[in-house]
Amino acid sequence: MKTIVIYRSALLPAMQTFIPFQAEAIEEYLVKYVGLEAVPNGFVPPRDPVYLAEDKSLPNRILKNIFKLTGFAPAFRQKVASLKPCLVHAHFLMDGVHALPLATSMHIPLVVTLHGHVPTSGGRTIANASVDGLAFHIRRNALCRRCSLFICVSEYIRQKALEIGYPKEKLRLHYIGIDLKRFAVGKEKRDPHLVLFVGRLAEKKGCTYLIQAMTKVQEQVPGAHLVVVGDGPERSTLEQQSASLHVNARFVGEHALPTVLSWLQTARVFCGPSVTAAD
């Protein structure tokens, strides 16, 4: 059975379980996971993932930045090459930038899934002075030439990629599916007053508007309460907002899928707002 590599620089944020769910549904290839580092308290990919750095020590941070800028990491390349992959699939555009030297050195196709912020911002969300910013500008044109296929998760993403110059013939619209069996209705008794939010606590997720809406909901349904599953840069701000508005809300942090499924089985309403962020 041939092997394909799923590349994500950070393996793997807890909120990105869609990546292994998609990969583990592949039946005709053996899937291996490769990245620069493990995410503390994140989702641990199966089958011994390959990491460039095992910890965040200073030497490993330097090694990681050298690889991002130059693609130089002989031991890492050798470990990936030993998997004998026939294809590298990178999730998110910056992961494609980082994975490009790997795929090139092994002379195998590179596929990149375009999920969000880089295509919709034209790269403006990447700080120019950062290591990622430099790598993006160094390899952007090479990525367009070398990448075999860019998977666009929505028509909006595809249009944005076209606007910033990605080759039309390499853009493929392909939605991210889910296994509905994972979300079958259970036997748990639902809380008739529970509203549930699951997501990263960042501006574009729009949780601030849900908290505002809950003030109106609680006027009509005094027992209504909100559970927020997830973490992110806006958590403390959102907690302060809910307290100042006297919204009955619990922020429970990030949780693995079984816990999220339990909340989904219990809630009366799931609310997933989203907005266009400032960037």
C-alpha positions, -999 to 999 in steps of 0.1 A, spaced: 0 0 0 14 34 -10 19 61 17 8 97 17 20 123 42 -4 147 59 17 178 68 7 203 94 35 225 110 18 223 144 5 187 151 -23 192 160 -46 219 175 -76 203 193 -100 223 172 -86 209 139 -98 173 143 -113 177 108 -78 170 94 -73 135 109 -110 127 104 -106 134 67 -73 116 65 -84 85 84 -113 81 59 -87 74 32 -88 36 24 -65 32 -6 -33 47 10 -14 45 43 -15 79 60 14 93 80 15 126 98 45 150 96 50 183 113 75 207 129 63 203 165 36 188 187 9 210 201 8 209 239 -26 193 250 -36 190 214 -49 161 193 -22 134 190 -22 120 155 -21 82 152 8 60 140 39 77 154 39 112 138 72 125 126 84 158 141 113 180 133 116 192 169 106 171 200 105 202 223 106 240 223 142 243 235 163 271 220 183 249 197 150 233 183 134 268 179 165 278 158 163 246 138 126 251 131 132 287 119 161 276 97 139 250 81 111 275 76 134 299 58 157 275 39 142 241 40 174 228 55 170 200 80 188 169 68 178 146 97 141 156 94 141 152 56 157 117 60 130 107 85 102 119 61 119 103 31 121 69 50 83 68 50 86 66 11 55 88 5 41 93 -29 24 126 -21 24 154 5 -9 170 15 -4 202 35 -33 219 53 -34 257 52 -13 278 29 16 285 52 19 247 58 22 244 20 50 270 21 68 250 48 63 217 32 74 228 -3 111 219 2 102 185 15 80 176 -15 106 191 -39 135 171 -24 115 139 -27 103 147 -62 67 140 -53 34 159 -58 23 185 -32 -14 192 -26 -24 222 -4 -58 228 11 -67 265 13 -88 270 44 -89 306 53 -69 336 64 -41 338 39 -63 336 7 -89 359 21 -64 385 33 -40 382 4 -13 373 29 -17 405 49 -23 386 81 13 373 81 37 397 96 63 407 70 91 408 96 83 374 109 100 341 99 67 330 84 63 363 65 98 360 50 92 324 40 58 333 25 73 360 3 104 339 -7 84 308 -17 50 322 -28 57 321 -66 75 288 -63 45 273 -45 22 283 -73 45 267 -99 53 236 -80 21 227 -62 0 201 -81 -33 211 -67 -49 237 -44 -80 224 -27 -105 252 -19 -129 245 9 -155 269 -4 -163 288 -36 -155 320 -17 -120 307 -10 -116 298 -46 -126 332 -58 -102 349 -33 -74 326 -45 -81 336 -81 -81 373 -71 -46 371 -56 -32 352 -86 -34 315 -79 -36 295 -112 -72 287 -121 -63 253 -135 -48 242 -101 -78 253 -80 -103 226 -71 -135 233 -51 -139 205 -26 -159 208 6 -148 192 39 -173 165 47 -181 149 80 -191 114 91 -227 119 102 -225 87 122 -203 105 147 -232 129 154 -261 106 157 -288 116 181 -282 100 215 -304 90 244 -293 118 267 -319 142 280 -315 176 266 -313 208 287 -341 229 273 -323 261 282 -288 253 270 -272 272 241 -239 259 229 -210 275 211 -179 254 199 -150 271 182 -118 291 185 -123 323 205 -111 347 178 -127 378 163 -139 360 131 -159 335 151 -183 362 163 -188 349 198 -192 385 210 -225 388 191 -238 356 206 -231 370 241 -250 402 231 -279 381 218 -280 361 250 -290 392 269 -322 394 248 -327 356 251 -325 358 288 -351 385 290 -376 361 274 -362 329 289 -347 337 323 -332 302 327 -313 303 294 -276 298 297 -246 296 274 -217 271 273 -187 282 253 -163 253 243 -130 265 230 -101 288 236 -83 316 219 -70 352 221 -104 367 229 -113 345 258 -106 369 286 -124 397 267 -155 376 261 -155 364 298 -154 401 309 -182 410 284 -205 382 296 -199 392 332 -206 429 325 -238 420 306 -249 396 333 -250 367 308 -253 333 324 -223 318 305 -197 291 312 -163 291 294 -151 255 297 -120 257 274 -108 233 247 -120 197 249 -115 166 229 -143 153 206 -160 129 231 -167 159 254 -178 181 225 -202 154 213 -216 151 249 -223 188 249 -239 186 214 -262 158 227 -272 179 257 -278 214 242 -311 227 230 -295 250 205 -261 251 188 -251 286 177 -221 291 154 -218 328 144 -191 341 121 -181 376 109 -155 392 86 -126 401 109 -108 434 107 -79 418 88 
